[in-house]
C-alpha cells in the first residue's frame, strides 16, 4: 500500500522552482474563492500556503 501524498492548497504565487519542488512532494491545488468550496477544500487539506498581513 502506497502512503497518500499530502494535499496542499496555495493562495499566492510561488517561485516556479518552489512550485516544482512542492508538486514533487504533495498534491497542490489553488484555494477556491467560493466560500462553500473553500471550506470543503480547507477541511480536506493537509497544509495551506498563503500570504496575509502580520499578526498584531
mmCIF file as Biopython writes it, N, C-alpha, C and O atoms, coordinates in Angstrom:
data_model
#
loop_
_atom_site.group_PDB
_atom_site.id
_atom_site.type_symbol
_atom_site.label_atom_id
_atom_site.label_alt_id
_atom_site.label_comp_id
_atom_site.label_asym_id
_atom_site.label_entity_id
_atom_site.label_seq_id
_atom_site.pdbx_PDB_ins_code
_atom_site.Cartn_x
_atom_site.Cartn_y
_atom_site.Cartn_z
_atom_site.occupancy
_atom_site.B_iso_or_equiv
_atom_site.auth_seq_id
_atom_site.auth_asym_id
_atom_site.pdbx_PDB_model_num
ATOM 1   N N  . UNK A ? 1  ? 0.838   -1.180 0.000   1.0 0.0 1  A 1 
ATOM 2   C CA . UNK A ? 1  ? 0.000   0.000  0.000   1.0 0.0 1  A 1 
ATOM 3   C C  . UNK A ? 1  ? 0.883   1.244  0.000   1.0 0.0 1  A 1 
ATOM 4   O O  . UNK A ? 1  ? 1.795   1.362  0.819   1.0 0.0 1  A 1 
ATOM 5   N N  . UNK A ? 2  ? 0.619   2.154  -0.900  1.0 0.0 2  A 1 
ATOM 6   C CA . UNK A ? 2  ? 1.386   3.387  -1.015  1.0 0.0 2  A 1 
ATOM 7   C C  . UNK A ? 2  ? 0.764   4.463  -0.128  1.0 0.0 2  A 1 
ATOM 8   O O  . UNK A ? 2  ? -0.445  4.686  -0.189  1.0 0.0 2  A 1 
ATOM 9   N N  . UNK A ? 3  ? 1.569   5.127  0.691   1.0 0.0 3  A 1 
ATOM 10  C CA . UNK A ? 3  ? 1.004   6.189  1.514   1.0 0.0 3  A 1 
ATOM 11  C C  . UNK A ? 3  ? 0.500   7.334  0.634   1.0 0.0 3  A 1 
ATOM 12  O O  . UNK A ? 3  ? 1.085   7.633  -0.407  1.0 0.0 3  A 1 
ATOM 13  N N  . UNK A ? 4  ? -0.582  7.964  1.062   1.0 0.0 4  A 1 
ATOM 14  C CA . UNK A ? 4  ? -1.123  9.058  0.267   1.0 0.0 4  A 1 
ATOM 15  C C  . UNK A ? 4  ? -0.227  10.293 0.404   1.0 0.0 4  A 1 
ATOM 16  O O  . UNK A ? 4  ? 0.429   10.509 1.423   1.0 0.0 4  A 1 
ATOM 17  N N  . UNK A ? 5  ? -0.229  11.082 -0.651  1.0 0.0 5  A 1 
ATOM 18  C CA . UNK A ? 5  ? 0.549   12.323 -0.636  1.0 0.0 5  A 1 
ATOM 19  C C  . UNK A ? 5  ? -0.250  13.403 0.085   1.0 0.0 5  A 1 
ATOM 20  O O  . UNK A ? 5  ? -1.479  13.418 0.013   1.0 0.0 5  A 1 
ATOM 21  N N  . UNK A ? 6  ? 0.434   14.297 0.772   1.0 0.0 6  A 1 
ATOM 22  C CA . UNK A ? 6  ? -0.294  15.391 1.420   1.0 0.0 6  A 1 
ATOM 23  C C  . UNK A ? 6  ? -0.943  16.294 0.372   1.0 0.0 6  A 1 
ATOM 24  O O  . UNK A ? 6  ? -0.434  16.433 -0.741  1.0 0.0 6  A 1 
ATOM 25  N N  . UNK A ? 7  ? -2.049  16.895 0.732   1.0 0.0 7  A 1 
ATOM 26  C CA . UNK A ? 7  ? -2.744  17.842 -0.149  1.0 0.0 7  A 1 
ATOM 27  C C  . UNK A ? 7  ? -2.501  19.239 0.405   1.0 0.0 7  A 1 
ATOM 28  O O  . UNK A ? 7  ? -2.834  19.531 1.553   1.0 0.0 7  A 1 
ATOM 29  N N  . UNK A ? 8  ? -1.916  20.100 -0.429  1.0 0.0 8  A 1 
ATOM 30  C CA . UNK A ? 8  ? -1.569  21.460 -0.015  1.0 0.0 8  A 1 
ATOM 31  C C  . UNK A ? 8  ? -2.300  22.445 -0.911  1.0 0.0 8  A 1 
ATOM 32  O O  . UNK A ? 8  ? -2.262  22.331 -2.136  1.0 0.0 8  A 1 
ATOM 33  N N  . UNK A ? 9  ? -2.957  23.400 -0.303  1.0 0.0 9  A 1 
ATOM 34  C CA . UNK A ? 9  ? -3.636  24.467 -1.030  1.0 0.0 9  A 1 
ATOM 35  C C  . UNK A ? 9  ? -2.711  25.681 -1.066  1.0 0.0 9  A 1 
ATOM 36  O O  . UNK A ? 9  ? -1.984  25.946 -0.108  1.0 0.0 9  A 1 
ATOM 37  N N  . UNK A ? 10 ? -2.746  26.409 -2.169  1.0 0.0 10 A 1 
ATOM 38  C CA . UNK A ? 10 ? -1.937  27.623 -2.252  1.0 0.0 10 A 1 
ATOM 39  C C  . UNK A ? 10 ? -2.843  28.807 -2.574  1.0 0.0 10 A 1 
ATOM 40  O O  . UNK A ? 10 ? -3.779  28.692 -3.366  1.0 0.0 10 A 1 
ATOM 41  N N  . UNK A ? 11 ? -2.554  29.937 -1.955  1.0 0.0 11 A 1 
ATOM 42  C CA . UNK A ? 11 ? -3.334  31.161 -2.153  1.0 0.0 11 A 1 
ATOM 43  C C  . UNK A ? 11 ? -2.395  32.340 -2.401  1.0 0.0 11 A 1 
ATOM 44  O O  . UNK A ? 11 ? -2.624  33.454 -1.930  1.0 0.0 11 A 1 
ATOM 45  N N  . UNK A ? 12 ? -1.345  32.063 -3.147  1.0 0.0 12 A 1 
ATOM 46  C CA . UNK A ? 12 ? -0.393  33.108 -3.508  1.0 0.0 12 A 1 
ATOM 47  C C  . UNK A ? 12 ? 0.467   32.576 -4.648  1.0 0.0 12 A 1 
ATOM 48  O O  . UNK A ? 12 ? 0.503   31.370 -4.890  1.0 0.0 12 A 1 
ATOM 49  N N  . UNK A ? 13 ? 1.145   33.452 -5.331  1.0 0.0 13 A 1 
ATOM 50  C CA . UNK A ? 13 ? 2.045   32.977 -6.377  1.0 0.0 13 A 1 
ATOM 51  C C  . UNK A ? 13 ? 3.340   32.500 -5.727  1.0 0.0 13 A 1 
ATOM 52  O O  . UNK A ? 13 ? 3.806   33.067 -4.738  1.0 0.0 13 A 1 
ATOM 53  N N  . UNK A ? 14 ? 3.902   31.454 -6.300  1.0 0.0 14 A 1 
ATOM 54  C CA . UNK A ? 14 ? 5.151   30.896 -5.809  1.0 0.0 14 A 1 
ATOM 55  C C  . UNK A ? 14 ? 6.204   30.981 -6.901  1.0 0.0 14 A 1 
ATOM 56  O O  . UNK A ? 14 ? 5.879   30.983 -8.089  1.0 0.0 14 A 1 
ATOM 57  N N  . UNK A ? 15 ? 7.457   31.050 -6.500  1.0 0.0 15 A 1 
ATOM 58  C CA . UNK A ? 15 ? 8.561   30.979 -7.450  1.0 0.0 15 A 1 
ATOM 59  C C  . UNK A ? 15 ? 8.411   29.663 -8.208  1.0 0.0 15 A 1 
ATOM 60  O O  . UNK A ? 15 ? 8.106   28.639 -7.596  1.0 0.0 15 A 1 
ATOM 61  N N  . UNK A ? 16 ? 8.619   29.663 -9.531  1.0 0.0 16 A 1 
ATOM 62  C CA . UNK A ? 16 ? 8.445   28.428 -10.301 1.0 0.0 16 A 1 
ATOM 63  C C  . UNK A ? 16 ? 9.229   27.241 -9.747  1.0 0.0 16 A 1 
ATOM 64  O O  . UNK A ? 16 ? 8.724   26.118 -9.748  1.0 0.0 16 A 1 
ATOM 65  N N  . UNK A ? 17 ? 10.437  27.468 -9.279  1.0 0.0 17 A 1 
ATOM 66  C CA . UNK A ? 17 ? 11.235  26.381 -8.714  1.0 0.0 17 A 1 
ATOM 67  C C  . UNK A ? 17 ? 10.632  25.847 -7.425  1.0 0.0 17 A 1 
ATOM 68  O O  . UNK A ? 17 ? 10.673  24.645 -7.165  1.0 0.0 17 A 1 
ATOM 69  N N  . UNK A ? 18 ? 10.073  26.740 -6.619  1.0 0.0 18 A 1 
ATOM 70  C CA . UNK A ? 18 ? 9.424   26.320 -5.377  1.0 0.0 18 A 1 
ATOM 71  C C  . UNK A ? 18 ? 8.178   25.507 -5.674  1.0 0.0 18 A 1 
ATOM 72  O O  . UNK A ? 18 ? 7.895   24.523 -4.992  1.0 0.0 18 A 1 
ATOM 73  N N  . UNK A ? 19 ? 7.434   25.915 -6.690  1.0 0.0 19 A 1 
ATOM 74  C CA . UNK A ? 19 ? 6.228   25.175 -7.071  1.0 0.0 19 A 1 
ATOM 75  C C  . UNK A ? 19 ? 6.583   23.778 -7.569  1.0 0.0 19 A 1 
ATOM 76  O O  . UNK A ? 19 ? 5.901   22.813 -7.226  1.0 0.0 19 A 1 
ATOM 77  N N  . UNK A ? 20 ? 7.623   23.656 -8.361  1.0 0.0 20 A 1 
ATOM 78  C CA . UNK A ? 20 ? 8.066   22.346 -8.849  1.0 0.0 20 A 1 
ATOM 79  C C  . UNK A ? 20 ? 8.451   21.447 -7.675  1.0 0.0 20 A 1 
ATOM 80  O O  . UNK A ? 20 ? 8.078   20.274 -7.641  1.0 0.0 20 A 1 
ATOM 81  N N  . UNK A ? 21 ? 9.192   21.990 -6.720  1.0 0.0 21 A 1 
ATOM 82  C CA . UNK A ? 21 ? 9.603   21.204 -5.554  1.0 0.0 21 A 1 
ATOM 83  C C  . UNK A ? 21 ? 8.398   20.788 -4.723  1.0 0.0 21 A 1 
ATOM 84  O O  . UNK A ? 21 ? 8.335   19.654 -4.247  1.0 0.0 21 A 1 
ATOM 85  N N  . UNK A ? 22 ? 7.447   21.686 -4.547  1.0 0.0 22 A 1 
ATOM 86  C CA . UNK A ? 22 ? 6.252   21.370 -3.775  1.0 0.0 22 A 1 
ATOM 87  C C  . UNK A ? 22 ? 5.431   20.296 -4.476  1.0 0.0 22 A 1 
ATOM 88  O O  . UNK A ? 22 ? 4.951   19.361 -3.835  1.0 0.0 22 A 1 
ATOM 89  N N  . UNK A ? 23 ? 5.270   20.425 -5.788  1.0 0.0 23 A 1 
ATOM 90  C CA . UNK A ? 23 ? 4.494   19.442 -6.545  1.0 0.0 23 A 1 
ATOM 91  C C  . UNK A ? 23 ? 5.151   18.067 -6.556  1.0 0.0 23 A 1 
ATOM 92  O O  . UNK A ? 23 ? 4.465   17.061 -6.738  1.0 0.0 23 A 1 
ATOM 93  N N  . UNK A ? 24 ? 6.455   18.005 -6.367  1.0 0.0 24 A 1 
ATOM 94  C CA . UNK A ? 24 ? 7.152   16.716 -6.300  1.0 0.0 24 A 1 
ATOM 95  C C  . UNK A ? 24 ? 6.830   15.994 -4.995  1.0 0.0 24 A 1 
ATOM 96  O O  . UNK A ? 24 ? 6.935   14.770 -4.921  1.0 0.0 24 A 1 
ATOM 97  N N  . UNK A ? 25 ? 6.443   16.739 -3.974  1.0 0.0 25 A 1 
ATOM 98  C CA . UNK A ? 25 ? 6.214   16.146 -2.656  1.0 0.0 25 A 1 
ATOM 99  C C  . UNK A ? 25 ? 4.748   16.091 -2.253  1.0 0.0 25 A 1 
ATOM 100 O O  . UNK A ? 25 ? 4.398   15.369 -1.319  1.0 0.0 25 A 1 
ATOM 101 N N  . UNK A ? 26 ? 3.880   16.838 -2.938  1.0 0.0 26 A 1 
ATOM 102 C CA . UNK A ? 26 ? 2.486   16.928 -2.495  1.0 0.0 26 A 1 
ATOM 103 C C  . UNK A ? 26 ? 1.563   17.160 -3.681  1.0 0.0 26 A 1 
ATOM 104 O O  . UNK A ? 26 ? 1.993   17.570 -4.759  1.0 0.0 26 A 1 
ATOM 105 N N  . UNK A ? 27 ? 0.289   16.888 -3.454  1.0 0.0 27 A 1 
ATOM 106 C CA . UNK A ? 27 ? -0.739  17.267 -4.419  1.0 0.0 27 A 1 
ATOM 107 C C  . UNK A ? 27 ? -1.089  18.717 -4.125  1.0 0.0 27 A 1 
ATOM 108 O O  . UNK A ? 27 ? -1.493  19.048 -3.010  1.0 0.0 27 A 1 
ATOM 109 N N  . UNK A ? 28 ? -0.935  19.583 -5.122  1.0 0.0 28 A 1 
ATOM 110 C CA . UNK A ? 28 ? -1.088  21.022 -4.942  1.0 0.0 28 A 1 
ATOM 111 C C  . UNK A ? 28 ? -2.318  21.497 -5.705  1.0 0.0 28 A 1 
ATOM 112 O O  . UNK A ? 28 ? -2.552  21.081 -6.839  1.0 0.0 28 A 1 
ATOM 113 N N  . UNK A ? 29 ? -3.102  22.370 -5.078  1.0 0.0 29 A 1 
ATOM 114 C CA . UNK A ? 29 ? -4.278  22.937 -5.718  1.0 0.0 29 A 1 
ATOM 115 C C  . UNK A ? 29 ? -4.451  24.377 -5.250  1.0 0.0 29 A 1 
ATOM 116 O O  . UNK A ? 29 ? -4.039  24.724 -4.144  1.0 0.0 29 A 1 
ATOM 117 N N  . UNK A ? 30 ? -5.060  25.218 -6.090  1.0 0.0 30 A 1 
ATOM 118 C CA . UNK A ? 30 ? -5.337  26.580 -5.636  1.0 0.0 30 A 1 
ATOM 119 C C  . UNK A ? 30 ? -6.470  26.582 -4.613  1.0 0.0 30 A 1 
ATOM 120 O O  . UNK A ? 30 ? -7.346  25.718 -4.651  1.0 0.0 30 A 1 
ATOM 121 N N  . UNK A ? 31 ? -6.454  27.536 -3.714  1.0 0.0 31 A 1 
ATOM 122 C CA . UNK A ? 31 ? -7.525  27.697 -2.737  1.0 0.0 31 A 1 
ATOM 123 C C  . UNK A ? 31 ? -8.736  28.270 -3.464  1.0 0.0 31 A 1 
ATOM 124 O O  . UNK A ? 31 ? -8.641  29.343 -4.060  1.0 0.0 31 A 1 
ATOM 125 N N  . UNK A ? 32 ? -9.878  27.573 -3.428  1.0 0.0 32 A 1 
ATOM 126 C CA . UNK A ? 32 ? -11.069 28.082 -4.128  1.0 0.0 32 A 1 
ATOM 127 C C  . UNK A ? 32 ? -11.537 29.419 -3.565  1.0 0.0 32 A 1 
ATOM 128 O O  . UNK A ? 32 ? -11.312 29.716 -2.392  1.0 0.0 32 A 1 
ATOM 129 N N  . UNK A ? 33 ? -12.173 30.206 -4.379  1.0 0.0 33 A 1 
ATOM 130 C CA . UNK A ? 33 ? -12.702 31.513 -3.965  1.0 0.0 33 A 1 
ATOM 131 C C  . UNK A ? 33 ? -14.122 31.391 -3.403  1.0 0.0 33 A 1 
ATOM 132 O O  . UNK A ? 33 ? -14.496 32.151 -2.510  1.0 0.0 33 A 1 
ATOM 133 N N  . UNK A ? 34 ? -14.914 30.445 -3.917  1.0 0.0 34 A 1 
ATOM 134 C CA . UNK A ? 34 ? -16.279 30.251 -3.438  1.0 0.0 34 A 1 
ATOM 135 C C  . UNK A ? 34 ? -16.240 29.824 -1.974  1.0 0.0 34 A 1 
ATOM 136 O O  . UNK A ? 34 ? -15.527 28.877 -1.642  1.0 0.0 34 A 1 
ATOM 137 N N  . UNK A ? 35 ? -16.982 30.489 -1.088  1.0 0.0 35 A 1 
ATOM 138 C CA . UNK A ? 35 ? -16.906 30.175 0.342   1.0 0.0 35 A 1 
ATOM 139 C C  . UNK A ? 35 ? -17.196 28.711 0.691   1.0 0.0 35 A 1 
ATOM 140 O O  . UNK A ? 35 ? -16.491 28.131 1.517   1.0 0.0 35 A 1 
ATOM 141 N N  . UNK A ? 36 ? -18.200 28.114 0.090   1.0 0.0 36 A 1 
ATOM 142 C CA . UNK A ? 36 ? -18.524 26.718 0.399   1.0 0.0 36 A 1 
ATOM 143 C C  . UNK A ? 36 ? -17.423 25.782 -0.090  1.0 0.0 36 A 1 
ATOM 144 O O  . UNK A ? 36 ? -17.012 24.868 0.625   1.0 0.0 36 A 1 
ATOM 145 N N  . UNK A ? 37 ? -16.952 26.017 -1.310  1.0 0.0 37 A 1 
ATOM 146 C CA . UNK A ? 37 ? -15.869 25.187 -1.858  1.0 0.0 37 A 1 
ATOM 147 C C  . UNK A ? 37 ? -14.591 25.395 -1.062  1.0 0.0 37 A 1 
ATOM 148 O O  . UNK A ? 37 ? -13.823 24.454 -0.860  1.0 0.0 37 A 1 
ATOM 149 N N  . UNK A ? 38 ? -14.358 26.619 -0.611  1.0 0.0 38 A 1 
ATOM 150 C CA . UNK A ? 38 ? -13.168 26.932 0.181   1.0 0.0 38 A 1 
ATOM 151 C C  . UNK A ? 38 ? -13.193 26.169 1.507   1.0 0.0 38 A 1 
ATOM 152 O O  . UNK A ? 38 ? -12.188 25.579 1.903   1.0 0.0 38 A 1 
ATOM 153 N N  . UNK A ? 39 ? -14.321 26.182 2.181   1.0 0.0 39 A 1 
ATOM 154 C CA . UNK A ? 39 ? -14.441 25.478 3.456   1.0 0.0 39 A 1 
ATOM 155 C C  . UNK A ? 39 ? -14.215 23.984 3.267   1.0 0.0 39 A 1 
ATOM 156 O O  . UNK A ? 39 ? -13.525 23.356 4.070   1.0 0.0 39 A 1 
ATOM 157 N N  . UNK A ? 40 ? -14.783 23.414 2.223   1.0 0.0 40 A 1 
ATOM 158 C CA . UNK A ? 40 ? -14.613 21.986 1.947   1.0 0.0 40 A 1 
ATOM 159 C C  . UNK A ? 40 ? -13.157 21.659 1.644   1.0 0.0 40 A 1 
ATOM 160 O O  . UNK A ? 40 ? -12.624 20.670 2.146   1.0 0.0 40 A 1 
ATOM 161 N N  . UNK A ? 41 ? -12.509 22.487 0.823   1.0 0.0 41 A 1 
ATOM 162 C CA . UNK A ? 41 ? -11.107 22.253 0.458   1.0 0.0 41 A 1 
ATOM 163 C C  . UNK A ? 41 ? -10.199 22.368 1.684   1.0 0.0 41 A 1 
ATOM 164 O O  . UNK A ? 41 ? -9.286  21.561 1.857   1.0 0.0 41 A 1 
ATOM 165 N N  . UNK A ? 42 ? -10.446 23.358 2.525   1.0 0.0 42 A 1 
ATOM 166 C CA . UNK A ? 42 ? -9.625  23.532 3.729   1.0 0.0 42 A 1 
ATOM 167 C C  . UNK A ? 42 ? -9.792  22.363 4.696   1.0 0.0 42 A 1 
ATOM 168 O O  . UNK A ? 42 ? -8.830  21.944 5.340   1.0 0.0 42 A 1 
ATOM 169 N N  . UNK A ? 43 ? -11.000 21.843 4.795   1.0 0.0 43 A 1 
ATOM 170 C CA . UNK A ? 43 ? -11.239 20.717 5.700   1.0 0.0 43 A 1 
ATOM 171 C C  . UNK A ? 43 ? -10.496 19.468 5.240   1.0 0.0 43 A 1 
ATOM 172 O O  . UNK A ? 43 ? -10.108 18.639 6.064   1.0 0.0 43 A 1 
ATOM 173 N N  . UNK A ? 44 ? -10.295 19.327 3.924   1.0 0.0 44 A 1 
ATOM 174 C CA . UNK A ? 44 ? -9.644  18.133 3.385   1.0 0.0 44 A 1 
ATOM 175 C C  . UNK A ? 44 ? -8.133  18.305 3.217   1.0 0.0 44 A 1 
ATOM 176 O O  . UNK A ? 44 ? -7.432  17.330 2.946   1.0 0.0 44 A 1 
ATOM 177 N N  . UNK A ? 45 ? -7.623  19.526 3.375   1.0 0.0 45 A 1 
ATOM 178 C CA . UNK A ? 45 ? -6.213  19.808 3.115   1.0 0.0 45 A 1 
ATOM 179 C C  . UNK A ? 45 ? -5.322  19.445 4.299   1.0 0.0 45 A 1 
ATOM 180 O O  . UNK A ? 45 ? -5.745  19.442 5.455   1.0 0.0 45 A 1 
ATOM 181 N N  . UNK A ? 46 ? -4.080  19.142 3.963   1.0 0.0 46 A 1 
ATOM 182 C CA . UNK A ? 46 ? -3.066  18.899 4.988   1.0 0.0 46 A 1 
ATOM 183 C C  . UNK A ? 46 ? -2.246  20.155 5.262   1.0 0.0 46 A 1 
ATOM 184 O O  . UNK A ? 46 ? -1.594  20.262 6.301   1.0 0.0 46 A 1 
ATOM 185 N N  . UNK A ? 47 ? -2.278  21.106 4.327   1.0 0.0 47 A 1 
ATOM 186 C CA . UNK A ? 47 ? -1.500  22.317 4.508   1.0 0.0 47 A 1 
ATOM 187 C C  . UNK A ? 47 ? -2.030  23.437 3.644   1.0 0.0 47 A 1 
ATOM 188 O O  . UNK A ? 47 ? -2.785  23.203 2.699   1.0 0.0 47 A 1 
ATOM 189 N N  . UNK A ? 48 ? -1.633  24.660 3.970   1.0 0.0 48 A 1 
ATOM 190 C CA . UNK A ? 48 ? -2.028  25.854 3.245   1.0 0.0 48 A 1 
ATOM 191 C C  . UNK A ? 48 ? -0.829  26.786 3.175   1.0 0.0 48 A 1 
ATOM 192 O O  . UNK A ? 48 ? -0.156  27.035 4.176   1.0 0.0 48 A 1 
ATOM 193 N N  . UNK A ? 49 ? -0.574  27.295 1.981   1.0 0.0 49 A 1 
ATOM 194 C CA . UNK A ? 49 ? 0.454   28.306 1.802   1.0 0.0 49 A 1 
ATOM 195 C C  . UNK A ? 49 ? -0.263  29.562 1.343   1.0 0.0 49 A 1 
ATOM 196 O O  . UNK A ? 49 ? -0.870  29.586 0.272   1.0 0.0 49 A 1 
ATOM 197 N N  . UNK A ? 50 ? -0.190  30.608 2.160   1.0 0.0 50 A 1 
ATOM 198 C CA . UNK A ? 50 ? -0.906  31.842 1.866   1.0 0.0 50 A 1 
ATOM 199 C C  . UNK A ? 50 ? -0.097  33.016 2.404   1.0 0.0 50 A 1 
ATOM 200 O O  . UNK A ? 50 ? 0.825   32.849 3.202   1.0 0.0 50 A 1 
ATOM 201 N N  . UNK A ? 51 ? -0.460  34.182 1.954   1.0 0.0 51 A 1 
ATOM 202 C CA . UNK A ? 51 ? 0.182   35.397 2.426   1.0 0.0 51 A 1 
ATOM 203 C C  . UNK A ? 51 ? -0.907  36.271 3.016   1.0 0.0 51 A 1 
ATOM 204 O O  . UNK A ? 51 ? -1.993  36.389 2.448   1.0 0.0 51 A 1 
ATOM 205 N N  . UNK A ? 52 ? -0.624  36.870 4.131   1.0 0.0 52 A 1 
ATOM 206 C CA . UNK A ? 52 ? -1.574  37.782 4.754   1.0 0.0 52 A 1 
ATOM 207 C C  . UNK A ? 52 ? -0.822  38.786 5.590   1.0 0.0 52 A 1 
ATOM 208 O O  . UNK A ? 52 ? 0.397   38.701 5.733   1.0 0.0 52 A 1 
ATOM 209 N N  . UNK A ? 53 ? -1.548  39.737 6.141   1.0 0.0 53 A 1 
ATOM 210 C CA . UNK A ? 53 ? -0.880  40.720 6.992   1.0 0.0 53 A 1 
ATOM 211 C C  . UNK A ? 53 ? -0.327  40.054 8.246   1.0 0.0 53 A 1 
ATOM 212 O O  . UNK A ? 53 ? -0.876  39.053 8.708   1.0 0.0 53 A 1 
ATOM 213 N N  . UNK A ? 54 ? 0.735   40.586 8.792   1.0 0.0 54 A 1 
ATOM 214 C CA . UNK A ? 54 ? 1.302   40.005 10.012  1.0 0.0 54 A 1 
ATOM 215 C C  . UNK A ? 54 ? 0.309   40.095 11.170  1.0 0.0 54 A 1 
ATOM 216 O O  . UNK A ? 54 ? -0.496  41.024 11.245  1.0 0.0 54 A 1 
ATOM 217 N N  . UNK A ? 55 ? 0.379   39.128 12.058  1.0 0.0 55 A 1 
ATOM 218 C CA . UNK A ? 55 ? -0.476  39.143 13.246  1.0 0.0 55 A 1 
ATOM 219 C C  . UNK A ? 55 ? -0.062  40.290 14.152  1.0 0.0 55 A 1 
ATOM 220 O O  . UNK A ? 55 ? 1.125   40.582 14.293  1.0 0.0 55 A 1 
ATOM 221 N N  . UNK A ? 56 ? -1.011  40.916 14.745  1.0 0.0 56 A 1 
ATOM 222 C CA . UNK A ? 56 ? -0.734  42.054 15.634  1.0 0.0 56 A 1 
ATOM 223 C C  . UNK A ? 56 ? -0.739  41.611 17.062  1.0 0.0 56 A 1 
ATOM 224 O O  . UNK A ? 56 ? -0.526  42.424 17.961  1.0 0.0 56 A 1 
#
